[in-house]
Amino acid sequence: MDSLELDGCSLTIEDVLQVAFNPAKQVAIKPEAQARIRNSAQAVARIVAEGRVAYGITTGFGAFKDRLINAEDVELLQENIILSHAVGVGEPLSAPLTRAMMLIRANTLAKGHSGIRLEALQALLTLLNCNILPVIPRQGSLGASGDLAPLAHMALALLGGGQVWVEGKQVPAAEGLKSAGLTPIHFTAKEGLALTNGTSLMTALGVLAVADAEALLSTANAAAALSLEAQNGTLRAFDERIHQLRPQPFQAETAAEMRRLLLGSQLTRPDNSPNVQDAYTLRCIPQVHGAIHHAIDYAKSVVISELNAVTDNPLLFCSGDEEVEIISGGNFHGEPLALALDFLAIALSDLGNISERRIAKLVDSEPPAHTYPPFLARHGGLNSGFMLLQYTAAALASDNKTLAHPASLDSIPSSGNVEDHVSMGPNAGLHCQAVLANVTTIIAIELMCAAQAVEFRLRSDPQLNLGAGTQQAFERVRSVVPFFEKDDFYQPALLALIQKVSEGDFARLV
């Protein structure tokens, strides 16, 4: 059976995506990590036995950090944090996002600095391996102290509380556990805190967003290349020599990608054309798409670092002589992810902006001479053509401008002003998700319009050839979107194309 072993040190984005989207993928803990986990749990037991003051183990949480807990109540304290913190609201997280979040949390705890017992961690992985997923509301986390409310809902299922998904249906957790032959567990010292205190939701949002953004940017390059052919554009702006003189990350790579997509095209202007340059939305594709690629790459680097980070508090440091030092810090703070996700949302919004402007040119009332009719309608007036597709793209581009307002700028103090600066990273991630959905639709609209415009050109001169990559893009559009001779109900074709774009069908060309 296909499996993944966690050690807290080597989890990759590809690993997370495989587990997120493949419920058959089984997850276990490497033996060396099991040893670290046991040592850490034993250290917590010694702290309790010795009556030492340790945040969240023998004290309360947040503003109650100075309230000492009686030894007989330390286990009740850990269950209370789950019950009291599981107050999220809103629509549930998707199954892939939930699975990613559970995996990332387990990998963090496998590092061996959190004090959780191996049995408790294995119980979490058993739920994941059985695809019994906690129902986790999407709203309620401030991104410091980590993703408390969402992770509390995750941990609540281990206690037999809340709701879980079983074969696509919501059922009470106790019932869901029983259906798989499982029983609820009880937490010991530190375990409730270890499970709830960290950046697992933010990181999971980042993993999925980066993966989707990479595929969408590749699709946007293909759409832009097809638009350039529709507009009878020039390849001169993609000349390698231009981009060697401005070595911004991914600018030259984007120009090279455009050259590959358009290799062999006969729908572009010759180099000796008196019309020497195109509008910015075509001419500046390497500069704009390249900068967006750089933003995606930055967000990806932050996510990669976070996947194998320890993000709860306090942390245990065990030495070989059974001495243990417990240190309170702030690794749960989501600021690195919040800033990266905000930046990613801004970059993706601009990807939608430039695409919408290319769409506007494709449906212009004065298209390039002898190419295609206004609004891509053969009999304009009687037919509106693709006029309203641009309206939809414009509405979504405008929506993105609101969604891309940086969530990380909006800190609201909590817990009696003890937790007086928070990241709002989950909001940044959720906004980024919404931006991605909008831009996916905008890019699909560009592909639909560009294919219609290109086909007008091909029908007027069937001897013309598309580029190596744009031919593939054109054929994939045509697999779900026909050429429209007259006005029709366009939405079903558009929705089918959006689905193909969201599945990455246009991200694997040439």
C-alpha positions as CSV (number, residue, x, y, z in Angstrom):
1,M,0.0,0.0,0.0
2,D,1.3,3.5,-0.9
3,S,2.5,5.1,2.3
4,L,4.3,8.1,3.7
5,E,6.5,8.1,6.8
6,L,6.8,11.3,8.9
7,D,9.9,12.3,10.7
8,G,9.2,16.0,11.3
9,C,12.1,17.0,9.1
10,S,11.5,16.0,5.4
11,L,7.8,16.7,4.5
12,T,7.5,18.2,1.1
13,I,4.7,20.1,-0.7
14,E,4.4,17.1,-3.0
15,D,3.9,14.8,0.0
16,V,1.1,17.1,1.3
17,L,-0.6,17.2,-2.0
18,Q,-0.5,13.4,-2.4
19,V,-2.1,12.9,1.0
20,A,-4.6,15.8,0.6
21,F,-6.0,14.5,-2.7
22,N,-5.5,10.7,-2.2
23,P,-7.4,9.2,0.8
24,A,-5.8,5.9,0.1
25,K,-2.3,7.3,0.9
26,Q,-1.4,5.9,4.3
27,V,0.7,7.9,6.8
28,A,2.9,6.5,9.6
29,I,5.7,7.8,11.9
30,K,9.3,6.8,11.4
31,P,10.9,4.8,14.2
32,E,13.5,7.5,15.0
33,A,10.7,10.1,15.3
34,Q,8.8,7.7,17.6
35,A,11.7,7.6,20.0
36,R,11.9,11.5,20.1
37,I,8.1,11.6,20.7
38,R,8.3,9.2,23.6
39,N,11.2,11.1,25.2
40,S,9.3,14.3,25.0
41,A,6.1,12.8,26.5
42,Q,8.2,11.3,29.4
43,A,9.7,14.7,30.0
44,V,6.2,16.2,30.4
45,A,5.3,13.5,32.9
46,R,8.4,14.3,34.9
47,I,7.5,18.0,34.9
48,V,4.0,17.2,36.3
49,A,5.4,14.8,38.9
50,E,7.9,17.3,40.1
51,G,5.2,20.1,40.3
52,R,7.2,22.4,38.1
53,V,5.6,25.6,36.8
54,A,5.2,25.2,33.0
55,Y,2.9,27.1,30.8
56,G,-0.1,25.1,29.5
57,I,1.0,22.1,31.5
58,T,0.6,23.2,35.1
59,T,-0.8,26.7,34.4
60,G,-3.8,28.0,32.5
61,F,-3.7,29.4,29.0
62,G,-3.4,32.9,27.5
63,A,-4.3,35.5,30.1
64,F,-4.6,32.7,32.7
65,K,-0.9,31.9,32.3
66,D,-0.3,32.7,36.0
67,R,-3.1,30.5,37.3
68,L,-1.6,27.3,38.7
69,I,-3.4,24.0,38.1
70,N,-3.7,21.3,40.7
71,A,-1.9,18.1,39.7
72,E,-5.1,16.1,39.7
73,D,-6.6,18.5,37.1
74,V,-3.8,18.7,34.5
75,E,-5.5,16.2,32.2
76,L,-8.9,17.9,32.6
77,L,-7.1,21.1,31.6
78,Q,-6.1,19.6,28.3
79,E,-9.6,18.5,27.4
80,N,-11.1,21.8,28.5
81,I,-8.9,23.7,26.0
82,I,-10.4,21.6,23.2
83,L,-14.0,22.0,24.3
84,S,-13.7,25.8,25.0
85,H,-11.6,26.6,21.9
86,A,-13.7,24.7,19.3
87,V,-16.0,27.7,18.5
88,G,-15.3,28.2,14.8
89,V,-18.0,29.2,12.4
90,G,-18.7,29.3,8.7
91,E,-18.6,26.7,6.0
92,P,-16.5,23.6,6.7
93,L,-13.0,23.3,5.2
94,S,-12.8,21.1,2.1
95,A,-11.7,17.5,2.5
96,P,-8.3,18.1,0.8
97,L,-7.6,21.1,3.0
98,T,-8.6,19.2,6.1
99,R,-6.4,16.2,5.2
100,A,-3.5,18.6,4.5
101,M,-4.0,20.3,7.9
102,M,-4.0,17.0,9.8
103,L,-0.9,15.8,8.1
104,I,1.0,19.0,8.7
105,R,0.0,19.0,12.4
106,A,1.2,15.4,12.7
107,N,4.5,16.2,11.1
108,T,5.1,19.1,13.5
109,L,4.4,16.9,16.5
110,A,6.7,14.2,15.1
111,K,9.6,16.5,15.6
112,G,9.6,15.6,19.3
113,H,9.5,19.0,21.0
114,S,5.8,19.1,21.8
115,G,5.2,16.6,24.6
116,I,2.4,14.6,23.0
117,R,2.3,10.8,23.6
118,L,2.9,8.6,20.6
119,E,-0.5,7.0,21.2
120,A,-2.3,10.3,20.8
121,L,-0.4,11.2,17.6
122,Q,-1.1,7.8,16.2
123,A,-4.8,8.3,16.9
124,L,-4.8,11.4,14.8
125,L,-3.1,9.5,11.9
126,T,-5.6,6.7,12.3
127,L,-8.4,9.2,11.6
128,L,-6.5,10.4,8.6
129,N,-5.8,6.9,7.3
130,C,-9.4,5.9,7.7
131,N,-10.5,9.1,6.0
132,I,-12.6,10.0,8.9
133,L,-12.2,13.8,8.8
134,P,-13.2,16.3,11.5
135,V,-15.7,18.9,10.4
136,I,-13.7,22.1,10.8
137,P,-15.3,25.5,10.3
138,R,-13.3,27.9,8.1
139,Q,-13.5,31.0,10.3
140,G,-12.3,31.7,13.9
141,S,-8.5,31.7,13.8
142,L,-6.5,34.9,14.3
143,G,-3.3,33.2,13.2
144,A,-1.7,33.6,16.7
145,S,-1.5,31.6,19.0
146,G,-1.6,29.6,15.8
147,D,-4.9,28.3,14.4
148,L,-6.5,27.6,17.8
149,A,-10.2,27.2,16.9
150,P,-9.7,25.1,13.7
151,L,-7.2,22.8,15.4
152,A,-9.5,22.5,18.4
153,H,-12.2,21.2,16.1
154,M,-9.7,18.7,14.7
155,A,-8.6,17.5,18.1
156,L,-12.3,17.4,19.3
157,A,-12.9,14.4,17.1
158,L,-10.2,12.4,19.0
159,L,-12.3,12.9,22.1
160,G,-15.4,11.7,20.3
161,G,-16.9,15.2,20.2
162,G,-18.1,17.4,17.4
163,Q,-18.8,16.1,13.9
164,V,-16.8,14.1,11.3
165,W,-17.1,13.3,7.7
166,V,-17.6,9.6,6.9
167,E,-18.0,8.8,3.2
168,G,-19.1,12.3,2.4
169,K,-21.7,12.5,5.2
170,Q,-21.6,14.5,8.5
171,V,-22.1,12.3,11.5
172,P,-21.4,12.7,15.2
173,A,-17.8,12.0,15.9
174,A,-18.5,9.2,18.4
175,E,-20.6,7.5,15.7
176,G,-18.0,8.0,13.1
177,L,-15.2,6.5,15.3
178,K,-17.4,3.5,16.2
179,S,-18.0,2.8,12.5
180,A,-14.3,2.4,12.0
181,G,-13.8,0.3,15.2
182,L,-12.2,3.2,17.0
183,T,-12.8,4.6,20.5
184,P,-12.3,8.1,21.8
185,I,-9.0,8.9,23.6
186,H,-8.2,10.9,26.7
187,F,-5.6,13.6,26.7
188,T,-2.7,13.8,29.2
189,A,-0.7,16.8,30.1
190,K,0.3,19.2,27.3
191,E,-1.6,17.2,24.6
192,G,-4.6,19.5,24.1
193,L,-2.2,22.4,23.8
194,A,0.2,20.6,21.5
195,L,-2.6,19.7,19.1
196,T,-4.2,23.2,19.0
197,N,-1.2,25.6,19.1
198,G,0.4,26.1,15.7
199,T,0.1,27.2,12.1
200,S,-1.3,24.0,10.5
201,L,-4.3,25.6,8.8
202,M,-2.3,28.5,7.4
203,T,0.4,26.2,6.1
204,A,-2.2,23.9,4.5
205,L,-3.8,26.9,2.8
206,G,-0.4,27.9,1.6
207,V,0.5,24.5,0.2
208,L,-2.8,24.3,-1.8
209,A,-2.6,28.0,-2.9
210,V,1.0,27.7,-4.2
211,A,0.3,24.5,-6.1
212,D,-2.8,26.0,-7.7
213,A,-1.0,29.3,-8.4
214,E,1.9,27.6,-10.2
215,A,-0.5,25.7,-12.5
216,L,-2.6,28.8,-13.1
217,L,0.4,30.9,-14.0
218,S,1.4,28.3,-16.6
219,T,-2.2,28.4,-17.9
220,A,-2.1,32.2,-18.0
221,N,1.1,32.1,-20.2
222,A,-0.8,29.8,-22.7
223,A,-3.8,32.1,-22.7
224,A,-1.6,35.1,-23.3
225,A,0.1,33.4,-26.2
226,L,-3.2,32.5,-27.8
227,S,-4.4,36.1,-27.3
228,L,-1.2,37.3,-29.0
229,E,-2.0,35.2,-32.0
230,A,-5.6,36.4,-32.1
231,Q,-4.3,40.0,-32.1
232,N,-1.7,39.3,-34.8
233,G,1.0,40.3,-32.3
234,T,4.8,40.3,-32.6
235,L,7.3,38.0,-31.0
236,R,9.9,40.8,-30.9
237,A,9.2,41.6,-27.2
238,F,10.3,38.1,-26.2
239,D,13.7,38.3,-27.8
240,E,16.2,36.7,-25.4
241,R,18.6,39.7,-25.7
242,I,16.1,42.1,-24.1
243,H,15.7,40.0,-21.0
244,Q,19.4,39.4,-20.5
245,L,19.7,43.1,-19.8
246,R,17.2,43.1,-17.0
247,P,17.9,40.0,-14.8
248,Q,14.8,40.1,-12.7
249,P,13.8,36.6,-11.5
250,F,11.7,34.6,-13.9
251,Q,11.5,37.4,-16.5
252,A,13.7,35.6,-19.0
253,E,12.1,32.3,-18.2
254,T,8.7,33.7,-19.0
255,A,9.9,35.1,-22.3
256,A,11.4,31.7,-23.1
257,E,8.1,30.0,-22.3
258,M,6.3,32.4,-24.7
259,R,8.8,31.5,-27.4
260,R,8.2,27.8,-26.8
261,L,4.4,28.2,-26.9
262,L,4.5,30.2,-30.1
263,L,7.2,28.2,-31.9
264,G,6.2,27.9,-35.6
265,S,3.2,30.2,-35.3
266,Q,2.0,31.9,-38.6
267,L,-0.5,34.1,-36.7
268,T,2.1,36.6,-35.6
269,R,3.4,39.7,-37.3
270,P,6.7,39.4,-39.2
271,D,9.7,41.1,-37.6
272,N,9.9,43.7,-40.4
273,S,6.4,44.9,-39.8
274,P,6.0,48.7,-39.6
275,N,3.9,48.0,-36.5
276,V,6.9,47.5,-34.2
277,Q,5.2,47.0,-30.8
278,D,2.1,45.8,-29.1
279,A,0.0,47.0,-26.2
280,Y,1.6,46.5,-22.7
281,T,-0.7,43.5,-21.9
282,L,1.1,41.6,-24.7
283,R,4.5,43.3,-24.9
284,C,5.1,43.2,-21.1
285,I,4.0,39.6,-20.4
286,P,7.6,38.6,-19.4
287,Q,7.9,41.5,-17.0
288,V,4.5,41.1,-15.4
289,H,4.0,37.3,-15.4
290,G,7.7,36.9,-14.4
291,A,7.2,39.1,-11.4
292,I,4.1,37.1,-10.4
293,H,6.1,33.9,-10.8
294,H,8.7,35.4,-8.4
295,A,5.9,36.2,-5.9
296,I,4.7,32.6,-6.1
297,D,8.2,31.3,-5.6
298,Y,8.6,33.5,-2.5
299,A,5.4,32.1,-1.0
300,K,6.5,28.6,-1.9
301,S,9.8,29.1,0.0
302,V,7.9,30.2,3.1
303,V,5.6,27.3,3.0
304,I,8.4,24.8,2.5
305,S,10.2,26.2,5.6
306,E,6.9,25.9,7.6
307,L,6.2,22.3,6.7
308,N,9.0,21.0,8.9
309,A,8.9,23.7,11.6
310,V,7.9,23.3,15.2
311,T,5.1,25.8,15.8
312,D,3.5,25.2,19.2
313,N,4.3,26.5,22.6
314,P,6.0,25.9,25.0
315,L,8.7,23.7,23.6
316,L,10.6,20.9,25.3
317,F,14.4,20.5,24.9
318,C,15.6,17.1,26.3
319,S,19.2,16.3,26.9
320,G,20.7,12.8,27.1
321,D,20.8,12.9,30.9
322,E,17.0,13.1,31.2
323,E,17.2,16.8,31.9
324,V,14.5,18.8,30.3
325,E,14.2,22.5,29.7
326,I,10.8,23.9,28.7
327,I,10.9,27.3,27.0
328,S,8.0,29.6,26.1
329,G,8.3,31.4,22.8
330,G,6.2,32.5,19.8
331,N,6.7,30.0,17.0
332,F,2.9,29.8,16.7
333,H,2.8,33.3,15.3
334,G,1.7,33.2,11.6
335,E,3.3,36.4,10.4
336,P,5.7,34.7,7.9
337,L,2.7,32.9,6.3
338,A,0.4,35.9,6.6
339,L,2.7,38.2,4.7
340,A,3.5,35.5,2.0
341,L,-0.2,34.7,1.5
342,D,-1.1,38.4,1.3
343,F,1.7,38.9,-1.3
344,L,0.5,35.9,-3.2
345,A,-3.1,37.2,-3.3
346,I,-1.8,40.6,-4.6
347,A,0.3,39.0,-7.3
348,L,-2.6,36.7,-8.4
349,S,-5.0,39.6,-8.5
350,D,-2.6,41.3,-10.9
351,L,-2.5,38.2,-13.0
352,G,-6.3,38.6,-13.3
353,N,-6.0,42.3,-14.0
354,I,-3.7,41.8,-17.0
355,S,-5.8,38.9,-18.3
356,E,-9.0,40.9,-18.1
357,R,-7.3,43.7,-20.1
358,R,-6.4,41.2,-22.8
359,I,-10.0,40.0,-22.8
360,A,-11.2,43.6,-23.3
361,K,-8.9,43.9,-26.3
362,L,-10.2,40.7,-27.7
363,V,-13.8,41.9,-27.6
364,D,-12.9,45.5,-28.6
365,S,-15.4,47.3,-30.9
366,E,-12.4,48.0,-33.1
367,P,-10.3,44.8,-33.4
368,P,-7.1,44.6,-35.5
369,A,-7.9,44.9,-39.2
370,H,-8.9,41.8,-41.0
371,T,-8.8,39.5,-38.0
372,Y,-12.2,39.1,-36.4
373,P,-15.5,41.0,-35.9
374,P,-16.3,43.3,-32.9
375,F,-17.2,41.4,-29.8
376,L,-16.4,38.2,-31.6
377,A,-19.9,38.2,-33.1
378,R,-20.3,37.6,-36.8
379,H,-23.5,39.6,-37.1
380,G,-23.1,42.3,-34.4
381,G,-26.2,44.0,-33.3
382,L,-28.5,41.0,-33.7
383,N,-25.8,39.1,-31.7
384,S,-23.9,40.5,-28.7
385,G,-21.2,37.9,-29.0
386,F,-18.8,37.7,-26.1
387,M,-19.5,41.2,-24.8
388,L,-20.7,39.9,-21.4
389,L,-17.9,37.5,-20.9
390,Q,-15.7,40.6,-20.4
391,Y,-18.2,42.0,-17.9
392,T,-17.8,38.8,-15.8
393,A,-14.1,39.0,-16.0
394,A,-14.1,42.7,-15.0
395,A,-16.5,42.0,-12.0
396,L,-14.1,39.3,-10.7
397,A,-11.0,41.4,-11.3
398,S,-12.7,44.2,-9.2
399,D,-13.6,41.7,-6.5
400,N,-10.0,40.7,-6.3
401,K,-8.9,44.2,-5.5
402,T,-10.9,44.1,-2.3
403,L,-9.9,40.5,-1.4
404,A,-6.2,41.4,-1.9
405,H,-6.2,44.1,0.8
406,P,-3.5,42.7,3.2
407,A,-5.1,40.8,6.0
408,S,-1.8,40.9,7.9
409,L,-2.3,44.7,8.4
410,D,-5.4,44.1,10.6
411,S,-4.3,42.9,14.1
412,I,-6.9,42.7,16.8
413,P,-5.6,42.0,20.3
414,S,-7.1,39.0,22.2
415,S,-6.9,37.1,25.5
416,G,-7.0,40.2,27.8
417,N,-4.4,42.0,25.6
418,V,-1.8,39.3,26.4
419,E,-1.9,38.1,22.8
420,D,-1.7,41.7,21.6
421,H,-0.5,41.3,18.0
422,V,-1.9,38.6,15.7
423,S,-1.2,37.7,12.1
424,M,-4.6,37.2,10.6
425,G,-2.8,34.6,8.5
426,P,-5.9,32.3,8.0
427,N,-7.9,35.3,6.6
428,A,-5.0,35.9,4.2
429,G,-5.1,32.3,3.1
430,L,-8.9,32.2,2.7
431,H,-8.7,35.5,0.7
432,C,-6.0,34.0,-1.5
433,Q,-8.2,31.0,-2.1
434,A,-11.0,33.3,-3.3
435,V,-8.7,35.2,-5.5
436,L,-7.4,32.0,-7.1
437,A,-11.0,31.0,-7.9
438,N,-11.7,34.3,-9.5
439,V,-8.5,34.3,-11.5
440,T,-9.2,30.8,-12.6
441,T,-12.4,32.0,-14.2
442,I,-10.8,35.1,-15.7
443,I,-8.1,33.0,-17.4
444,A,-10.8,30.6,-18.6
445,I,-12.6,33.5,-20.2
446,E,-9.5,34.7,-21.9
447,L,-8.9,31.2,-23.3
448,M,-12.5,31.1,-24.5
449,C,-12.3,34.5,-26.2
450,A,-8.9,34.0,-27.7
451,A,-10.0,30.6,-29.2
452,Q,-13.0,32.3,-30.8
453,A,-10.9,35.1,-32.2
454,V,-8.2,32.7,-33.5
455,E,-10.8,30.5,-35.2
456,F,-12.1,33.6,-37.1
457,R,-8.6,34.0,-38.4
458,L,-8.2,30.4,-39.2
459,R,-11.5,30.3,-41.1
460,S,-10.4,33.2,-43.2
461,D,-7.1,31.5,-44.0
462,P,-7.1,27.8,-43.2
463,Q,-3.4,27.5,-44.3
464,L,-2.2,29.4,-41.2
465,N,-0.6,27.4,-38.3
466,L,-0.8,28.0,-34.6
467,G,2.3,27.8,-32.4
468,A,3.4,24.4,-31.0
469,G,1.9,25.2,-27.6
470,T,-1.0,27.3,-28.6
471,Q,-2.2,24.6,-30.9
472,Q,-2.5,22.3,-27.9
473,A,-4.2,25.0,-25.9
474,F,-6.7,25.7,-28.8
475,E,-7.5,22.0,-29.1
476,R,-8.1,21.7,-25.3
477,V,-10.4,24.7,-25.4
478,R,-12.3,23.2,-28.3
479,S,-12.7,19.9,-26.4
480,V,-15.4,21.6,-24.3
481,V,-16.1,25.0,-26.0
482,P,-17.4,25.0,-29.6
483,F,-17.0,27.9,-32.1
484,F,-20.1,30.1,-31.8
485,E,-21.6,31.2,-35.1
486,K,-24.2,33.2,-33.2
487,D,-25.4,34.0,-29.7
488,D,-26.1,31.0,-27.5
489,F,-26.3,30.0,-23.9
490,Y,-22.5,30.3,-23.3
491,Q,-22.4,29.5,-19.6
492,P,-22.3,25.7,-19.8
493,A,-19.3,25.8,-22.1
494,L,-17.6,28.4,-19.8
495,L,-18.2,26.3,-16.7
496,A,-16.7,23.3,-18.4
497,L,-13.7,25.3,-19.4
498,I,-13.3,26.7,-15.9
499,Q,-13.2,23.1,-14.6
500,K,-10.5,22.1,-17.1
501,V,-8.4,25.2,-16.0
502,S,-8.9,24.4,-12.3
503,E,-7.7,20.8,-12.9
504,G,-4.5,22.1,-14.5
505,D,-5.2,20.8,-18.1
506,F,-3.6,23.8,-19.6
507,A,-0.5,23.8,-17.4
508,R,1.2,20.9,-19.3
509,L,1.8,22.2,-22.8
510,V,4.8,21.6,-25.1
